[in-house]
């Protein structure tokens, strides 16, 4: 999976858990919580969906690496490769 595909996965999950959010103008390098009305429970929902839908475990100490779309892609791309291998 490419980094762009990873970003789309994250956006798709956000669209599921926060359907009222406008995801059309997300800046990939700005913290998602600064751009969207996401609270800590929404963030946990993203992590849970990654595990449920894709089998990707994100340890709590790695949560800061999921701050922006770019950082999500950096962190998740190798994880997707591990899961699909």
C-alpha positions, 0 to 999 in steps of 0.5 A, a space after each residue: 500500500 502506498 502512502 497516498 493509499 494510507 492517507 485515504 484509509 485514514 480519511 475513510 475511517 474519519 469519515 465513518 466516525 465523524 460523518 459531519 466533518 468536511 475532509 475536502 481541505 485537510 492539510 496533510 502536514 497539520 495535526 488532524 485534531 487542529 483541523 477537525 473537531 476530533 476528541 480523544 475518543 474519536 482518535 481511539 476510534 480511528 485506532 480501533 478501526 485500524 485494528 478491526 478493519 486491517 489488523 494493524 495494532 498501534 501501541 499507545 506510545 505510538 499515538 503521537 505518530 498519528 497526528 497528521 495525515 503525513 505522519 499517519 502515512 509514514 507510520 502506517 505504510 510499513 505496518 500495512 506491508 507487514 499485515 499483507 505479507 
